[in-house]
Amino acid sequence: MKGSIKKRGNTYTFITDGPRDSITGKRKQISRGGFKRKKDAEVALRKLLSELDENQYAEISNETLAYYLNFWFSTHYQKRVKETTVASRRYMMQKHLIDENPFSKKKLSVITTFDIDALYNQKIDEDYSTSYIRKIHQMLNQAFEQAKKWKKVLENPVSEASPPSLKKEEIKIWSFQEVHSFLANCQEEWHKIVFHLALYTGMRRGEILGLKWSDINFDKKIISVNHSLAFVPGQGYKLSSLKTKNAKRKIPVSTQLAEMLSLHKQKQEEHRTLMDGCYNEQELVICSHLGTTQDPQNVLRVMKRIIQTSGVPPIRFHDLRHTHASILISEGVDLVKVSKRLGHANAKITLEYYAHLMPNEDDQVADIFDQAMNRTKETL
């Protein structure tokens, strides 16, 4: 038997080598005592050795959840996510999993699935969106999965928890008449190309504001979506890599939009000349009057003003993307092509968003079947 048993006073203690420390790599010694009989110590030692052999051993951690989360976030999690994601995730962890979490001071090893479900119910009562609660769930699950790999817990209690089902966001779209009215009222705006790009390509706001002239092939009339404008705490707005591989895509554009972009480039170059050295050249298609990145809030303010002037129903900037997709679908464009244009991972995601816009042809199915039966009957 590996390990040794020693008598200390009136009780017995066993000592054996444990697994290596997940952080330092050094091997730990495990010592447990207080057994009244040597036989009891031997049984406990055999059980422990069996757990070690089957990789089922977890050292009962005295760390609180709050302590562990801070350690896990700084040494592991933040090194594996985008820089633009770190700040928002740190805030979410601090607020919801530490400061406002009733079990944040409990030992990691004694937290239960019941505790976690109670936390989700608390967030539901506080009117947080289902998508946000599911992000909390995702982070907590990742933290416990890593704790399991580091042998700090035997099981992950989050894996059996029940976050709320995702509620689909309400999609608001404009009619053709409303689109035309809005675009007609933004012709004299510095930002008008922003809204044309959103409505004519379905690009996201960050993708449009991060677009560079080198991303546009005027000969082939193709826009390459390579990066996005995102806010980084302490650094302001900067170009960032795209969140998914599908977001990086090529979007064919019409001759009309290509000509609008070419005219916009010409006006931008004329403006740069007038600035006489005060222009900060960053090759951005959408930029401020000084050539720097365009603050998205300014774009939203302009959009709100144009909506009021046009008298069209108020919608979010992201709904311009939904409007683009709905027009394509209503005109019979293949769903796979729409999905690729929007940068979705697959057509299933696109279908979940826009299924209600798909033409209902169920009423034709009965006639098609009936016609097939009559046609084949004639050959008998």
C-alpha positions in Angstrom: 0.0 0.0 0.0 1.3 3.4 -1.0 1.6 5.8 1.9 2.3 5.3 5.6 0.2 5.1 8.8 1.5 6.5 12.1 0.1 6.5 15.6 -0.1 9.9 17.1 -1.2 9.8 20.7 -4.4 7.8 20.8 -5.3 8.1 17.1 -3.8 7.1 13.7 -2.8 9.3 10.8 -2.0 8.4 7.2 0.3 10.3 4.8 0.5 9.7 1.0 1.6 11.6 -2.1 -1.2 13.5 -3.8 -1.5 15.0 -7.3 0.7 17.8 -8.5 -0.4 21.3 -7.8 -2.1 22.7 -11.0 -0.4 26.0 -10.6 3.1 25.3 -9.3 3.5 21.8 -10.6 4.9 20.6 -7.3 3.6 17.3 -5.8 1.4 17.7 -2.7 1.3 15.4 0.4 -2.1 14.4 1.7 -2.4 13.8 5.5 -5.5 12.8 7.4 -5.8 11.9 11.0 -8.0 11.3 13.9 -8.7 7.6 13.3 -9.3 5.7 16.5 -8.2 2.4 14.9 -5.4 1.6 12.6 -7.8 -0.4 10.5 -10.0 2.6 9.9 -7.0 4.6 8.7 -6.1 1.8 6.3 -9.6 1.7 4.8 -9.6 5.5 4.4 -6.1 5.4 2.8 -7.2 2.6 0.3 -10.3 4.7 -0.6 -8.2 7.8 -1.3 -5.6 5.8 -3.3 -8.5 4.5 -5.4 -9.8 8.0 -6.1 -6.3 9.1 -7.1 -5.9 6.1 -9.4 -9.2 6.8 -11.1 -8.6 10.5 -11.3 -11.6 11.1 -9.1 -9.8 12.9 -6.3 -10.5 16.5 -5.5 -8.9 18.4 -2.7 -11.6 20.0 -0.6 -10.9 23.7 -1.2 -11.2 26.2 1.5 -11.4 29.0 -1.1 -14.6 31.0 -1.2 -16.3 31.5 -4.6 -15.4 35.2 -4.6 -11.7 34.4 -4.0 -11.6 31.7 -6.6 -13.5 33.7 -9.3 -11.0 36.6 -9.0 -8.1 34.2 -9.2 -9.6 32.3 -12.2 -10.5 35.5 -14.0 -7.0 37.1 -13.8 -4.9 33.9 -14.3 -7.0 32.1 -16.8 -10.2 33.6 -18.3 -9.0 37.1 -19.3 -6.1 35.6 -21.3 -8.5 33.6 -23.5 -11.0 36.3 -24.5 -10.8 39.4 -26.6 -9.4 42.6 -25.0 -12.7 44.3 -25.7 -14.6 41.6 -23.8 -12.5 41.6 -20.6 -13.9 44.8 -19.1 -17.6 43.9 -19.6 -17.1 40.4 -18.3 -15.2 41.6 -15.2 -18.0 44.0 -14.4 -20.6 41.2 -14.8 -18.6 38.8 -12.6 -18.0 41.5 -9.9 -21.6 42.7 -9.7 -23.6 39.5 -10.2 -21.3 36.7 -9.0 -19.6 38.4 -6.2 -21.2 41.7 -4.9 -24.8 40.7 -5.3 -24.5 37.0 -5.0 -25.8 35.5 -1.7 -23.4 32.5 -1.9 -20.2 34.3 -3.0 -18.6 33.9 0.5 -19.4 30.2 0.6 -16.7 27.6 0.1 -16.3 26.6 -3.5 -16.7 22.9 -2.6 -20.1 23.3 -0.9 -22.0 25.4 -3.5 -25.0 23.5 -4.9 -27.2 23.5 -8.0 -30.0 24.8 -5.8 -27.8 27.9 -4.8 -27.2 28.6 -8.5 -30.8 28.2 -9.6 -31.8 30.6 -6.8 -29.4 33.2 -8.1 -30.9 32.9 -11.6 -34.4 33.4 -10.1 -33.2 36.4 -8.3 -31.9 37.9 -11.5 -35.2 37.2 -13.2 -37.1 39.0 -10.5 -34.7 41.9 -10.9 -35.9 42.1 -14.6 -32.6 41.3 -16.2 -33.0 39.9 -19.8 -32.8 36.2 -20.3 -29.8 36.6 -22.7 -27.9 38.5 -19.9 -28.7 35.8 -17.3 -27.5 33.1 -19.7 -24.2 35.0 -20.1 -23.9 34.9 -16.3 -24.6 31.2 -16.4 -22.0 30.7 -19.1 -19.3 32.5 -17.1 -20.1 30.6 -13.9 -20.1 27.3 -15.8 -16.7 28.0 -17.3 -15.3 28.9 -13.9 -16.6 25.7 -12.3 -15.4 23.5 -15.2 -11.9 24.9 -14.7 -12.2 24.3 -10.9 -13.0 20.7 -11.7 -10.0 20.4 -14.0 -7.8 21.9 -11.3 -9.2 19.3 -8.9 -10.7 21.9 -6.6 -14.2 20.3 -6.8 -15.3 16.9 -7.8 -18.4 18.0 -9.7 -19.6 21.1 -11.5 -22.9 22.1 -9.9 -23.6 24.6 -12.7 -24.0 21.8 -15.3 -27.3 20.7 -13.7 -28.6 24.3 -13.2 -31.5 25.7 -15.3 -30.9 29.2 -16.7 -34.1 30.8 -18.2 -34.9 30.0 -21.8 -33.7 32.7 -24.3 -36.5 35.1 -25.3 -36.2 36.3 -28.8 -35.8 40.0 -29.2 -38.6 41.9 -30.9 -37.6 42.6 -34.5 -38.8 45.9 -35.9 -38.4 46.5 -39.6 -39.3 49.3 -42.0 -41.5 49.1 -45.1 -40.1 50.1 -48.4 -41.9 53.4 -48.1 -40.4 54.1 -44.7 -36.9 53.2 -45.9 -37.2 55.6 -48.8 -38.5 58.3 -46.6 -35.6 57.9 -44.1 -32.9 57.9 -46.8 -34.5 60.9 -48.5 -34.1 62.9 -45.3 -30.5 62.0 -44.7 -29.0 63.1 -48.1 -27.4 66.2 -46.7 -26.0 64.4 -43.6 -22.3 63.7 -43.1 -23.3 60.3 -41.9 -25.6 59.4 -44.8 -23.2 56.7 -46.1 -23.5 54.9 -42.7 -27.2 54.4 -43.1 -26.9 53.4 -46.7 -24.3 50.7 -45.8 -26.5 49.4 -43.0 -29.6 49.2 -45.2 -27.9 48.0 -48.4 -25.5 45.4 -46.9 -26.9 44.4 -43.5 -23.5 45.1 -41.8 -23.4 45.6 -38.1 -22.7 49.1 -36.7 -19.2 48.2 -35.4 -18.4 46.6 -38.8 -19.4 49.8 -40.7 -17.5 52.1 -38.4 -14.4 49.9 -38.6 -14.4 49.7 -42.4 -11.3 50.8 -44.2 -10.9 51.9 -47.8 -8.5 49.0 -48.3 -11.5 46.7 -47.5 -13.4 47.9 -50.6 -12.7 46.5 -54.0 -14.3 49.0 -56.4 -13.6 47.0 -59.5 -15.2 43.8 -58.2 -17.8 45.7 -56.1 -17.0 43.7 -53.0 -16.7 44.8 -49.4 -14.5 42.7 -47.1 -15.5 42.7 -43.5 -12.3 42.2 -41.6 -12.6 44.1 -38.3 -15.0 46.1 -36.1 -14.9 49.2 -34.0 -15.2 48.5 -30.3 -14.8 50.3 -27.1 -11.8 49.4 -24.9 -11.9 50.8 -21.3 -8.9 53.2 -20.8 -8.2 53.3 -24.5 -11.4 54.5 -26.1 -12.6 53.2 -29.5 -10.2 51.0 -31.5 -10.4 48.5 -34.3 -10.8 44.9 -33.0 -10.8 41.5 -34.6 -14.2 40.0 -35.3 -15.9 37.7 -32.8 -16.4 34.7 -35.1 -14.8 33.4 -38.2 -18.2 33.7 -40.1 -18.3 37.4 -39.3 -15.3 37.8 -41.5 -16.9 37.8 -44.9 -17.1 39.3 -48.4 -20.3 41.2 -49.3 -21.1 41.9 -52.9 -22.6 45.4 -53.4 -24.6 47.0 -56.1 -23.3 49.5 -58.7 -25.4 52.2 -57.0 -23.8 51.7 -53.6 -20.3 51.4 -55.1 -20.8 54.7 -56.8 -22.0 56.3 -53.5 -18.9 55.0 -51.7 -16.7 56.4 -54.5 -18.3 59.8 -54.2 -18.0 59.7 -50.4 -14.3 59.0 -50.8 -13.8 61.9 -53.2 -15.6 64.3 -50.7 -13.5 62.9 -47.9 -10.3 63.6 -49.8 -11.4 67.1 -50.6 -12.2 67.7 -46.9 -8.8 66.3 -45.9 -7.1 68.8 -48.2 -9.0 71.7 -46.6 -7.9 70.6 -43.1 -4.3 71.4 -44.2 -2.3 69.0 -42.0 -4.8 68.8 -39.1 -6.4 65.6 -40.5 -5.6 62.3 -38.7 -5.4 59.9 -41.6 -6.5 56.4 -40.6 -7.9 55.2 -43.9 -11.4 54.9 -42.3 -14.4 55.0 -44.6 -16.5 56.4 -41.7 -14.6 58.9 -39.5 -15.0 62.2 -37.8 -14.2 65.6 -39.5 -10.6 65.2 -38.1 -10.2 61.7 -39.6 -10.4 59.9 -36.3 -12.7 57.0 -35.4 -16.4 58.0 -35.3 -18.1 57.8 -31.9 -21.1 55.5 -32.4 -23.2 57.6 -30.1 -23.0 60.5 -32.6 -24.3 58.2 -35.3 -27.3 57.2 -33.1 -28.1 60.8 -32.3 -28.2 61.7 -36.0 -30.3 58.6 -36.7 -32.8 59.6 -34.0 -33.1 63.1 -35.5 -33.6 61.9 -39.0 -36.3 59.5 -37.8 -38.2 62.3 -36.2 -37.9 64.5 -39.3 -39.0 61.6 -41.5 -41.9 60.6 -39.4 -41.1 56.9 -39.6 -41.5 54.5 -36.7 -38.4 54.6 -34.3 -36.2 51.6 -34.5 -32.7 50.7 -33.3 -29.6 50.8 -35.5 -29.5 47.0 -35.5 -33.0 46.9 -36.9 -31.6 48.4 -40.1 -29.8 45.1 -40.5 -33.0 43.2 -39.8 -34.7 45.4 -42.5 -32.1 44.5 -45.0 -32.5 40.8 -44.3 -36.3 40.9 -44.4 -36.3 42.6 -47.8 -34.0 39.9 -49.3 -36.1 37.1 -47.9 -39.4 38.7 -49.0 -37.9 39.0 -52.5 -37.2 35.2 -52.5 -33.4 35.2 -52.0 -32.1 31.8 -50.8 -31.8 31.7 -47.0 -28.3 30.3 -47.2 -27.2 33.3 -49.2 -28.8 35.7 -46.8 -27.1 33.9 -43.9 -23.7 34.2 -45.5 -24.2 37.9 -46.3 -25.1 38.6 -42.6 -22.2 36.6 -41.3 -24.3 34.1 -39.3 -22.7 30.8 -38.4 -25.3 28.9 -40.4 -28.7 29.2 -42.0 -30.4 27.8 -38.9 -29.6 31.0 -37.0 -31.0 33.1 -39.8 -34.2 31.0 -39.9 -34.7 31.4 -36.1 -34.7 35.2 -36.6 -36.7 35.5 -39.8 -38.9 32.3 -40.0 -42.1 34.5 -39.7 -41.0 36.3 -42.9 -40.7 33.1 -45.0 -43.5 32.7 -47.5 -46.1 30.1 -46.3 -46.6 27.7 -49.2 -48.2 24.9 -47.1 -51.5 25.5 -48.9 -49.8 24.3 -52.2 -48.6 21.0 -50.7 -52.0 19.3 -51.0 -52.3 20.3 -54.7 -48.8 19.2 -55.5 -49.5 15.8 -54.0 -52.8 15.5 -55.7 -51.3 16.4 -59.1 -48.6 13.8 -58.7 -51.2 11.1 -57.8 -53.4 12.0 -60.9 -50.3 12.1 -63.2 -49.1 8.7 -62.1 -52.6 7.2 -62.2 -52.8 7.9 -65.9 -49.8 5.7 -66.6 -51.4 2.6 -65.1 
